[in-house]
Amino acid sequence: MKTKHRIAAKHKRWQKDPVAAFKLLGLVKPNEPGNLDREHIECRVSFERLRDGGADEQDFDLVAHVLNTALVRAEDIDPLLSQTVRLGQDAMVRMKDRYLRGLRFGFDADGLRDVPAALDAWEAMADASSPLQLKHSIQEAYKRMTGGQVLTLGDCA
């Protein structure tokens, strides 16, 4: 039996979010300066451990995921920026190959040059991007990885 008070109660259960528009605006405005400093520092510390040879797989994965996300974001911005990030990714692939052969992380000479440049590019892109753009880049990078679109040593030029 549908009485008027039951119909009215059903409509009361779902309430509009009065600040939904402001939440959306917060996602599309660029990041505030210093908003991502903690993430940048964590990535740089992992890079330093990789460079010094005292890293573990978690450090490698963090830097590799950052560079994957950076490549997706760079593809939307500039081909030269995309090439810079691609060189950093190639250095990470060579490092992973070296790790699988000898169970120790370490960069070659090109990696010591290319990965810091790629991380610098990522920091500049991330600071200038909105949270929504970063979210889409992370999702696209994850989609590519789970779809089997991964780099191998043969892909490095």
N, C-alpha and C positions, 0 to 999 in steps of 0.2 A: 504494500500500500504506500503510494507516494504522496505523502502529505506535504504541504507547503513548507513546513519547518525542516523536513528532511532534504528537500530540494535546495533550500536556502543554505543549509549546513554544508551540502556538497560543494557549493560555490565558494564558501568561505575557506575551505581547506587549502585551496591553492591561492596564494597571495603573490602578487607581483613584487619583484625586488625593486624597491624605490631607488636604489643606488646602482642599478645594473649598468646604466649608461656611463656613470663615472668609473666603474670598474673597467669597462671596455676602453674608455679613454686612457686610463692608466696603463693598459697593456700596449697601446699604440704610440705613446709618447716615448721619445728616446730616453735611455737610461741616464740617471743623474750621475755626475762625476763622482767617482769613488764607490759607486754602487756595486761594482763587480770586483773590487780590489781583492777580496778574500779568495775568490775563485782564481784570479790571475796569479796570486801568490802561491796557492796550492799547486797550480800547473807548473810554475817556475821552479818550485822546490822539487817536484817530481823530475823535471828536466835536469836539474843540477845533480840529482842522484843518478840519473841515467848517464850523464856526462862523466861522473866520477867513478862509475862502475859499481856502486853500492845499491843499485835499485832492485826492485822485485817486479813481478808481472803487473801488479796493481799500478805502479808508477808508469810502466810502459802503456798500459791500457788507458790511463787518464790522458796522457799526452796524445796518444793515437786517436782517441775519441774527440779530443779538442780539435785536432787537425782535420778529422773527418767532417766535423760540423763547420769548421772554417772553410773547407773546400766548397761545401754546399752554399754557404753564405757568399763566398767570393764569386761563385758562378753568376750570381745575380748582380754583382757590382762591376767587375772589370776582368778581362781576360789576363792581363798582366798580374793582377793580384791572385788570380786563380793559379797561374803558373808558379808563383812564389810558394803558395801553399802546397802545390803538387810536388815541388822539389823537396819540401820538408817531409811530405808523406813518403816519397821514395827513399829518403834517408832512414825513416822509421822501418820501412820494409827491409832494407839492408841490415838494420840493427836486429830485427827479429830473426832474420836468417842466420846471422852471426850467433845469436843467443841459442837457436835450436841446434847449431853445430857444436858450440862450446859451453853452453849453459852459463853465459855471462853477457850482460848487456854492455855495450860500448859503441860509440860513434866512430865512423871513419872521418877523414878530413873534410869531405863534402858535407857530411851530416853536421859537423860542428859549425859550419857556415850556414847551412840551409834551414835547420830546425829553429834556431833563434830568430831568423828573419820571418819564418812562418808564424811563430808565436807572437812576435811583435805585430804582424799584420792582423792576427786574430784578436789581440787585445784592442787594437784600434777599431776593428770592425764591431766587436762586441760592445764597446763603449758607445759607439755611434748608432747602434741598432736599438730597436725597441724590444721589449720582452716578448712580444708576439712574433717578431721576426726571428728571434733566437729560438723560440719554441718550435716554429715551423722548420728551422734549419736542423735542429736536433732530431725532430721527428723524421725528416727526410733522410738524414744520415743513418738513422736506425733502420729505416725502411730499406735503404740500399744495402746495408750490411746483412740484414736478415734475408734479403732477396738474393744473396750470393754474389753481390757486386763488390768483391774485395780485391785488393791489390796483391799481386804475387811478385816474386823476384824477377820473373820474366817480363813483367809490365814496366819495370824501371828502365829508363833509357840512359 
